[in-house]
């Protein structure tokens, strides 16, 4: 007998408890990916190995938000030190502003086209997996990718949230995408909509091409992706489709180890990666609020100050964030206490428009891991907008990103498109320390919601003393543009009206997906770890 029910209909509040672990923990947005990371821990791997395993598995079980063609960032706590990795790819050498002007791109919105080859940058995720496994792991890339390969070969039952976004993408792609011919979309439909339809929640889906590609990456330590058979396939697809990626773009790519940046927020160091990522925006907002004493989470004055701080932060972020190899970014001045006080002084009792750029939607996966030695990883990867560019390299299962859409086409802007340059990147892993001790990794994915999510999760944890699960479950707000913002329906109507009286053009949003999806692991005072996972998606804390 088959029971009849709507898997998306949840009229009653659901509660999750914080999760505890003594020997290790893997938190991510899909149970199978969390289990993949846990499996690697139990095989003798460490937090780095587990992060790579979970990240690769997410390309299989949640292709709606990331893929083998993603970029990636990581913060790694190991041996008492925090290290940062930037594995975001640059613009191809064959694409420049002369080409942009000739093709009249950006005339309407100042950006490259959303779909097709124009916004595709060099994928960085496979190189990130290889570099992390080499430099910080124990088991090697072949072992770390084995769970993902098995998932791709044998298939899995599609999860609820992934199925929802899969259906949305299918509906959109079925109507055609601007800048893409039907023939260019055919591979996406072959791989991700077998039988002419997208898999629904509970539907069995597998991808032999995906498995073969992951195996080639595993066996070659990712070299095949950047200089071998896979690289040839990517470049051939680009040339046949009028794209810009060439062999040299792929062969020249390598992840970059960078020094994380931080601010002190009420006795804790909040760590992010430096530009070209937008972690700077989260730090700017927290610095602005460092001397503010909030009432409670649902206090309209608290939300008002948070909204004003994030608007100020985005105004600076959209002015300064760019690839630091091409632009001089005044990080010391922006993150100074004096500058924070001047920005805080701009916050009045009513809403203001600080002329920041308008946030855009995105599709990303975030995960964090911890092991029995005290190592921890905060990791994030993304194709940017859902499946990304809409392009899938024939015969490989590689869905290519559209990260180049984040470039500015404005002459003289620090983030202006340039060959070999990395664009402003939305994805940001976070980390928390106190003194010289690690507290743990955290993150909230979701396009330009990410700094906003980081701000709220940090304040929930530090100002409002919430456990990791509470900090994620608490209702969120989201600034959209100008004076426009949204509240989750967990807030009361009275909070909404109080913010409207302050001049915020704010309304309720019933779709939880737009408010980001997060994970947290904190080091527990009595040993081991305590973690939380996102209730707005298929999140899971796998514990040991």
C-alpha positions in Angstrom: 0.0 0.0 0.0 1.3 3.5 -0.9 0.4 6.3 1.6 -0.6 9.5 -0.1 0.9 12.7 1.2 2.5 16.0 0.1 6.2 15.9 1.2 6.4 19.7 1.1 3.4 20.3 3.4 4.6 20.9 7.0 1.9 22.7 8.9 3.3 22.0 12.4 6.6 23.4 13.9 9.4 20.8 14.0 12.1 20.8 16.6 15.7 19.6 16.2 18.1 19.1 19.1 21.7 20.1 19.1 23.9 17.1 18.3 26.9 16.0 20.4 29.9 13.9 19.4 33.0 12.7 21.2 35.3 11.7 18.3 34.1 13.6 15.2 31.3 15.3 13.5 30.2 16.2 9.9 27.4 18.7 9.3 26.1 19.5 5.9 22.9 20.0 3.9 22.3 16.4 2.9 22.4 13.2 5.0 24.2 11.1 2.5 27.0 13.6 2.1 27.3 13.8 5.9 27.5 10.0 6.1 30.2 10.1 3.4 32.3 12.3 5.5 31.6 10.2 8.6 32.6 7.1 6.7 36.0 8.6 5.9 36.5 9.6 9.6 35.9 6.0 10.6 38.4 4.8 8.0 41.1 6.8 9.8 40.7 10.0 7.9 40.7 13.4 9.6 38.5 16.5 9.4 40.2 17.5 6.1 39.5 14.1 4.5 35.9 14.2 5.7 35.4 17.6 4.3 36.6 16.5 0.9 34.5 13.4 0.9 31.4 15.3 1.9 32.1 18.1 -0.7 32.5 15.6 -3.5 29.3 13.7 -2.4 27.3 16.9 -2.5 28.0 17.3 -6.2 26.1 14.0 -6.6 23.3 14.4 -4.1 22.7 18.1 -4.4 23.6 19.1 -7.9 20.9 21.9 -7.7 23.4 24.0 -5.8 26.9 22.8 -6.7 28.8 20.5 -9.1 32.2 19.4 -10.3 32.4 22.7 -12.1 32.1 24.7 -8.9 34.6 27.0 -7.1 35.4 26.5 -3.5 36.8 28.1 -0.3 37.9 26.6 3.0 39.1 27.6 6.5 41.2 24.8 8.1 42.0 24.7 11.8 44.9 22.3 12.3 47.8 22.1 14.8 46.6 25.2 16.6 46.5 27.4 13.5 43.9 28.7 11.1 44.7 28.5 7.4 42.6 29.8 4.5 42.2 28.4 0.9 40.9 30.3 -2.1 40.0 27.9 -4.9 37.9 30.3 -6.9 38.7 30.4 -10.6 39.6 33.4 -12.8 38.1 34.8 -16.0 39.5 33.0 -19.1 42.3 34.8 -20.9 40.2 35.0 -24.1 37.5 37.1 -22.6 38.1 40.9 -22.2 36.2 44.1 -22.1 36.6 44.6 -25.9 34.6 41.4 -26.4 32.0 42.6 -23.8 31.6 45.8 -25.7 31.4 44.1 -29.1 28.7 41.8 -28.0 26.9 44.6 -26.1 26.8 42.6 -22.9 25.8 44.4 -19.7 23.8 47.2 -21.3 20.8 46.5 -19.1 22.3 45.5 -15.7 26.0 45.9 -15.9 26.7 42.2 -15.7 27.7 39.4 -18.1 24.8 37.2 -19.3 23.5 34.9 -16.6 23.7 31.7 -18.7 25.9 30.3 -21.4 29.7 30.5 -21.8 30.1 34.2 -21.0 30.0 33.8 -17.2 31.9 30.6 -16.9 35.1 30.9 -14.9 37.8 28.2 -14.3 36.3 25.6 -11.9 38.3 25.4 -8.7 36.6 22.6 -6.7 38.5 19.6 -8.0 41.8 21.3 -7.4 40.7 22.3 -3.9 39.8 18.6 -3.1 43.3 17.5 -4.3 45.2 20.2 -2.5 43.4 19.7 0.8 43.9 16.0 0.6 47.6 16.4 -0.2 48.4 19.1 2.3 46.2 18.3 5.3 44.5 14.9 4.8 45.6 11.3 5.7 43.9 9.1 3.2 44.5 10.6 -0.2 42.1 11.8 -2.9 41.2 8.4 -4.2 39.9 7.2 -0.8 38.2 10.5 -0.1 36.2 10.5 -3.4 35.2 6.8 -3.1 31.9 7.5 -1.4 30.9 10.1 -4.0 31.8 7.7 -6.8 29.7 5.0 -5.3 26.7 7.3 -4.9 27.0 8.4 -8.5 27.3 4.8 -9.8 24.7 3.1 -7.7 22.3 6.1 -7.3 20.4 7.6 -4.4 16.9 8.6 -3.5 16.6 12.4 -4.2 16.0 14.4 -1.0 13.1 16.8 -0.4 14.8 20.2 -0.8 17.0 19.0 -3.6 14.0 17.7 -5.4 12.1 21.0 -5.0 15.0 23.0 -6.5 15.4 20.4 -9.2 11.8 20.8 -10.3 12.2 24.6 -10.3 15.3 24.4 -12.5 13.5 21.9 -14.9 10.6 24.2 -15.3 12.8 27.2 -16.0 15.1 25.4 -18.3 12.2 23.8 -20.2 11.2 27.3 -21.3 14.7 28.0 -22.7 17.5 30.1 -21.2 18.6 33.5 -22.6 21.8 33.1 -24.6 21.6 29.3 -24.8 20.4 27.4 -27.8 18.3 24.3 -27.3 21.1 22.1 -28.5 23.4 23.5 -25.8 20.8 22.6 -23.1 20.4 19.1 -24.4 23.2 17.7 -22.2 21.7 19.2 -19.1 18.4 17.5 -19.8 20.1 14.2 -20.7 22.0 14.1 -17.4 19.7 15.9 -15.0 16.2 15.1 -16.4 16.5 11.5 -17.7 13.3 10.3 -19.3 12.2 13.9 -19.9 11.5 14.9 -16.3 13.4 16.1 -13.2 13.6 13.6 -10.3 11.1 14.3 -7.5 11.7 13.7 -3.8 12.3 10.0 -3.3 13.0 9.3 -7.0 16.1 7.2 -7.7 18.8 9.1 -9.7 22.2 8.1 -10.7 24.9 9.5 -13.1 27.4 7.2 -14.7 29.2 10.1 -16.4 29.5 11.8 -13.0 31.0 8.7 -11.5 33.5 8.3 -14.3 34.6 11.9 -14.0 35.0 11.7 -10.2 37.1 8.5 -10.7 39.3 10.2 -13.2 39.9 13.1 -10.8 40.6 10.7 -8.0 43.0 8.6 -9.9 45.0 11.5 -11.3 45.0 13.7 -8.1 42.8 16.1 -10.2 45.4 16.5 -13.0 43.0 14.9 -15.5 40.6 17.8 -14.9 43.2 20.5 -15.6 45.6 19.0 -18.2 44.2 15.6 -19.3 41.2 14.0 -21.0 38.7 16.0 -19.0 40.4 19.3 -19.7 40.3 18.4 -23.4 36.6 17.7 -23.2 35.9 21.0 -21.4 37.9 23.0 -23.9 36.4 21.2 -26.9 32.9 22.1 -25.5 33.9 25.7 -25.1 35.3 26.0 -28.6 32.3 24.3 -30.2 29.9 26.5 -28.2 31.6 29.8 -28.7 33.1 29.8 -25.2 36.3 31.2 -23.9 37.9 28.6 -21.7 41.2 27.2 -23.2 43.8 24.6 -22.2 46.1 27.3 -20.7 43.3 28.6 -18.4 42.9 25.2 -16.9 46.5 24.2 -16.8 47.6 27.4 -15.1 45.1 27.2 -12.3 46.0 26.3 -8.7 44.3 27.0 -5.3 45.9 29.8 -3.2 46.6 29.6 0.5 45.7 32.9 2.1 45.8 34.6 5.5 42.3 34.8 7.0 41.0 38.1 8.2 39.1 38.8 11.4 37.5 41.3 13.8 37.1 41.0 17.5 33.4 40.8 18.4 32.8 41.0 22.2 35.7 38.8 23.1 35.6 36.4 20.2 37.6 36.6 16.9 35.3 36.1 13.9 37.3 34.8 10.9 36.6 35.1 7.2 38.6 34.7 4.0 39.9 38.0 2.4 38.6 39.2 -0.9 37.7 38.2 -3.6 35.2 36.6 -1.3 32.6 38.7 0.5 33.4 37.6 4.0 34.6 41.2 4.5 30.9 42.3 4.4 30.1 40.1 7.5 33.1 41.5 9.4 32.3 45.1 8.5 28.7 44.6 9.8 29.9 42.9 13.0 32.5 45.6 13.6 29.8 48.3 13.2 27.7 46.5 15.9 30.6 45.7 18.3 29.6 48.4 20.7 25.9 48.1 20.3 24.1 46.3 23.2 21.1 44.4 21.6 18.0 43.7 23.6 16.9 40.2 22.4 16.6 38.3 19.1 13.1 39.5 18.3 13.5 43.1 19.5 12.7 45.4 16.6 15.5 47.7 17.7 18.0 44.8 17.3 16.7 43.9 13.9 16.8 47.6 12.8 20.4 47.9 13.9 21.4 44.7 12.1 19.7 45.8 8.9 21.4 49.1 8.9 24.8 47.6 9.7 24.5 45.1 6.8 23.5 47.8 4.4 26.5 49.9 5.4 28.7 46.7 5.0 27.4 46.0 1.5 27.9 49.6 0.5 31.6 49.1 1.3 31.8 45.6 0.0 30.4 46.4 -3.5 32.9 49.4 -3.6 36.0 47.5 -2.6 35.8 43.7 -3.0 37.8 42.5 -5.9 40.7 40.2 -6.7 43.5 41.5 -4.6 46.0 40.6 -7.3 44.4 43.3 -9.4 43.1 45.8 -6.9 44.4 47.6 -3.8 41.9 46.9 -1.1 42.3 48.9 2.2 41.5 46.0 4.5 43.3 47.5 7.6 41.4 50.8 7.3 38.0 49.1 6.6 38.4 46.8 9.6 39.7 49.4 12.0 37.8 50.3 15.2 37.8 54.0 14.2 36.2 53.3 10.9 33.6 51.0 12.5 32.7 53.8 14.9 32.2 56.3 12.0 29.9 53.8 10.3 28.0 53.1 13.5 27.4 56.8 13.9 25.4 56.7 10.6 22.8 54.4 12.1 19.7 56.4 13.1 16.4 55.5 14.5 14.8 55.2 11.1 15.8 53.2 8.0 18.4 54.6 5.6 19.5 53.8 2.0 23.2 53.6 2.0 23.4 53.0 -1.8 24.8 49.5 -1.6 24.6 47.2 -4.6 21.6 45.0 -5.0 22.1 41.4 -3.7 21.4 38.6 -6.1 20.2 35.0 -5.5 22.6 32.1 -5.5 23.0 28.4 -5.1 25.7 27.0 -2.8 26.5 24.2 -0.3 28.2 24.7 3.0 29.6 22.0 5.3 31.8 21.7 8.4 33.8 18.9 9.9 35.7 18.0 13.1 37.8 15.1 14.3 39.2 13.6 17.5 42.5 15.5 17.2 40.8 18.9 17.3 41.1 19.7 13.6 38.1 21.4 12.1 37.2 22.5 8.6 34.8 25.2 7.3 34.2 24.5 3.6 31.9 25.9 0.9 31.5 25.3 -2.8 29.1 26.6 -5.4 28.1 26.8 -9.1 26.6 30.1 -8.1 23.0 30.2 -9.5 21.6 26.7 -8.9 23.0 24.5 -11.6 25.2 27.5 -12.8 25.6 28.4 -16.4 23.1 25.8 -17.7 26.0 24.1 -19.5 27.1 20.5 -19.0 30.2 19.3 -20.7 29.1 16.4 -22.9 29.8 12.9 -21.5 31.2 14.1 -18.2 28.4 15.2 -15.9 30.4 18.5 -15.3 27.9 21.3 -14.8 29.8 24.6 -15.2 29.5 27.6 -12.9 28.3 31.1 -13.9 30.5 32.9 -11.3 31.6 35.5 -13.9 28.2 37.1 -13.6 29.5 38.7 -10.5 32.1 40.8 -12.4 31.4 44.5 -12.8 31.4 45.9 -16.3 31.8 49.4 -15.1 35.0 51.1 -16.3 37.5 51.6 -13.5 35.6 49.6 -10.9 38.0 47.4 -8.8 35.9 44.4 -9.7 35.8 45.1 -13.5 36.2 42.1 -15.7 39.7 41.3 -16.8 41.4 38.2 -18.2 42.9 36.1 -15.5 41.1 38.0 -12.8 38.8 36.4 -10.2 35.4 38.0 -9.7 33.7 39.1 -6.5 32.7 35.9 -5.0 29.7 35.4 -2.7 30.6 32.1 -1.0 32.2 32.5 2.5 33.2 29.9 5.2 33.3 31.3 8.7 35.3 30.4 11.9 35.2 31.4 15.5 38.1 31.5 18.0 38.6 32.9 21.5 42.1 33.7 22.5 44.3 31.1 20.9 41.6 28.4 21.1 39.3 27.3 18.4 35.6 27.5 19.1 34.6 26.1 15.7 33.4 26.5 12.1 30.1 28.0 10.9 28.5 29.1 7.7 25.3 30.1 6.1 25.1 29.7 2.3 22.8 31.5 -0.1 24.2 34.1 -2.5 24.3 37.6 -0.9 22.4 36.2 2.1 25.6 34.7 3.3 27.1 37.7 5.2 23.7 38.5 6.6 23.4 34.9 7.8 26.9 35.0 9.3 25.9 38.2 11.2 22.8 36.7 12.6 24.3 33.3 13.6 27.2 35.0 15.3 24.9 37.3 17.3 22.6 34.5 18.1 25.5 32.6 19.6 27.4 35.4 21.4 24.8 38.0 22.2 21.8 35.7 22.8 23.5 32.6 24.2 21.8 30.2 21.7 23.1 26.7 21.3 24.1 25.8 17.7 20.8 24.4 16.7 18.9 27.3 18.2 21.2 29.7 16.4 20.3 28.1 13.1 16.6 27.6 13.8 15.9 31.2 14.9 13.9 33.1 12.3 16.0 35.3 10.0 15.6 38.6 8.2 17.1 39.4 4.8 17.9 42.8 3.3 17.1 42.9 -0.4 17.9 46.4 -1.7 17.4 50.0 -0.7 14.9 50.1 2.1 13.5 46.7 1.1 13.8 43.7 3.4 12.0 40.5 4.3 11.3 38.6 7.5 10.7 34.9 8.0 7.2 34.0 9.2 8.6 33.0 12.6 8.6 36.6 13.6 5.4 38.1 15.0 3.3 40.6 13.0 4.0 43.2 15.7 7.8 43.0 14.9 7.0 43.6 11.2 4.8 46.6 12.0 7.4 48.1 14.3 10.1 47.9 11.6 7.7 49.4 9.0 7.1 52.4 11.4 10.9 52.9 11.3 10.8 53.3 7.5 11.8 49.8 6.5 9.9 48.5 3.4 9.6 45.1 4.9 7.3 42.1 4.4 7.0 38.5 5.4 8.5 35.8 3.1 7.0 32.3 3.4 9.7 30.6 1.4 12.5 29.6 3.8 14.9 28.8 1.0 15.8 32.5 0.4 17.1 32.9 4.0 20.1 30.6 3.5 21.1 27.2 4.9 23.7 26.9 7.6 25.8 24.5 9.7 27.7 24.9 13.0 30.2 22.9 15.0 31.4 24.3 18.3 34.2 22.7 20.5 32.5 21.6 23.7 33.9 22.8 27.0 33.8 19.2 28.4 35.5 17.7 25.3 34.1 16.7 22.0 31.7 18.8 19.9 28.2 20.2 19.8 26.7 21.0 16.4 23.6 22.2 14.7 22.3 21.7 11.1 19.8 23.5 8.9 16.1 22.8 9.3 15.4 24.8 6.1 16.9 22.0 4.1 17.7 18.3 4.3 20.5 19.0 6.8 22.2 16.4 8.9 24.8 16.2 11.7 26.6 12.9 11.4 28.3 12.1 14.7 30.8 9.7 16.1 
